[in-house]
Amino acid sequence: MPGPLGQWTVTPGFVAREDEPDYEGLYLTPETAQQRYGIVCTEPQIRFAMSLIHAHCGRPSLFPETYEERLETYGGNRVILSARPVLALQRAAGRYGYGRRDRQALHPSHLDFTAALVLLGAGFASIDVENIECNPASGECWLPMGLFPVTYSEVQVRYTCGFPSIPERVKAALLEILNAMCAKGVSNRTEYTVGRVSQKYESGGFVSATAKMLLEPYVVRSLY
């Protein structure tokens, strides 16, 4: 049967996403950066630092955004969404398929994937998101059983993910990047000498090891 998600343009993973953020707000204003943290910066510098954070995390924004994923199930009717925390599930659909050989064993009720494909076809069928049990922090979703008592082989999910209020450690990473930008001036400079002042940089750019440590919980790792 035809799936309801056929009109979607599904993003195959999140690596190097180039989508424009839905929300243009700043993670931190120049006034707050100066008053609370003592760092003088401009709005363009903050937006550039935000772009570096998005590139490192593989997300268009840490504010709430809509994501679309196509995932294989494993461990039963279970999938793990790549971007977290999950705020809301919008749509979902699943379909049956052969999958890996170790998942093609005969079902205890003597129904297998071949019978499901013969009866229902290989298209996607809607899944009621109200019946999906989701852990927002881990992105783990347990799917309800469909009309046929075998597990889905593949699932398409559309969901909202992000932070309505930016966490403090993200702001700390932003300030760390801004500090590196103001101190270095030029990323990864190798040699610069004026009188007795000599500068030499061989780091990985403006995103320092400290910034990467602070952003670690928000990095999206996709299998696609």
N, C-alpha and C positions, 0 to 999 in steps of 0.2 A: 504494500500500500504506500502511496506517496507520503513523504514526511512533511510535517508542518514547518520544518526548518530549512527547506530547500532554498528559500530566498535569502538565506543568511550568507554573508561573506565571512567565513570562519578564519580567524587568525591562527595559523599553525604554530602555536607557542608564543612566547613573549620576547625571545632574544632579539635585541636591537630593534625594538618597536619604535616606529617613527611617528606614531599618531600624535596629533595635537591634543594637549590636555583640554578636557571639557570646561575646566574651571581655571581662570587666569589669575587667581589670587596668589599672593606671596606667602611662603612659609614663615617669613619673618620680615618685618618692615625695617627700613633703615633707622627709624627713630628708636624702635625697640632694641635693635642691635647695638646702638650707641648707648642708650640709657641703661640697659640691663647688663650688657656684656662688654661695653667699652670699645667696640669695634666700629670704626667709621667706614661706611660703604654706601654705595648708590644702588638704586633699584635695578639698573642694568646688570650690575655685578651680582646682585642676588639672583636674578633670573638666569644668568650664566651658570652660577653655582648650582641652581636647581636643575638645570639641564644636565650637568655632570652627575648629579645624584640620580636622575632618571636613567641616564645611560648605564650607570653602574648597577642599578637595581633592575634594569630591563623592564621598566614600567613607564607609561606616558605621564603618570603623576601619582603622588601618594594621597592626594585628595580622592574622594569617591569617583570611580570610573566604571564604565560598563565593559566587561570582558566576555569573550566568546571562546569556548574551548571544545575540542573534539578529543575524547579520551577513551582508552581501552579500560575495561573493568578488570579488576583482579581481586582475589580473595572473596569471591562472591559478587553480589550486586553492590560493589563499592568502587568509588573513584575518589581521587584526591585532587582538588583544584589547585592550580599553580600559584595564583595570586591570593594573598590574605592580608587582613582579615576579611571574611565574607560578610557583607552587610545584608544582602537579600538575594534569593534565587528568583530569576525572572521567568525563564523558560527552560525546559529540558525535554529531551527525546532520546529514545534508545532503539537499538535494532539488534537482531540476532545474526550471528555469523559463526563460522567454524572456529576462528581464533587459533590459539596454539594447540598442538596435538594433545598436550596433557590436560586440556580443558574440554575434550570431546568425549569424555566417558559418558556412558549411558546414565541418565538421571534415574534415581530410585523409583520414580513413578513410571519408568520405561518410556520416557519422553526425552529425546535428545535434540541437538541443534538442527539436525537434518529435518526432523519432523516439524520443528518450529518454522524453518525456512519454507518448507512445502506449504504450510498452512498460512503463514503471515507474509511471506516474501522477505526481501532483503532491505526494504525501506525503513525509514525511521518512524516510530510511533510516539505520540505524545506521552509524557510522564507528568502527572500532577505534582507540581513542586511542593504543594502543601503536605504531600505524603513522603517527602524526602527529608531524612534526618541529617542535619548538617552541623558540624562543629566549626563555628566561625573562625576560631583561632588556628586550627590545623588545616582547614579546608576539606576535611574528610566528609564524604557524603555517602550515606547508605540509601540505596534506591529501593522503592517498593517493587514487589513482584508484578510482572505484567500479566496479560491474559493467558500466557503460556508459562507453566511452572519450570522454566529454565532461566538462567541469569542472562542479562543483556551482555552482548559482546562489545558494543561500542555505544558511547553516549555523547550527545551534544548538550552543552550547558551554557546558558547565558546568565550572568550574574553581576551584581554590583559589589565592588570591593574597594576598600580604602579607608582613610581616616578623616572623619568630619573635623577633628581637631588634630593638628600635626603633633606627634610625640616630641617630647623634650630632647631625646637623643638624636632625632633627625635635625632639630635646630642646632644641636651641638656639632653635628657633622657638617651642616651648612656653614657654621662659623669657622670650623677648622679649614674648610675649603677656602672661604673668604680670606682667612688669615694667610694661607699659603699664596693666594693670588696677590694680596697686597705686598707680601714680603718678597716674592720672586719677581713679580712683574712680567716675566716671560717664562712660560712653562718649560721645564727641563733644560734650562740654560746650561751650557757646558763650560763656558769661560767668559769672564767679563772683569776687566781691571780698570780702575780709575785711581791714579795715585797709589795710596797704600791700601785701598779697598779692593779686595778681590772676591769674586763670587764664582762658584762652580756648582752646578746642579746636575745630578745624574739620577734623580728619583723618577717615579712613574707619573709625574705630572702634578696637578693640583690636588688630586684625591690621595691623601696620605694614608698610611697604614692605620692611623687612629680613626680617620673618617670611614674607612672600609669596615673597621671593627664596629663602629657605631651603627652603620647601615646594614650589617649582616642579617638581622632578622627580617629585613624588607626586600632582600634580593630574591627575585623570581627565578626558579630553576625548573625549566620545562624539559620534557623528554623529546620534544619535537624540534 
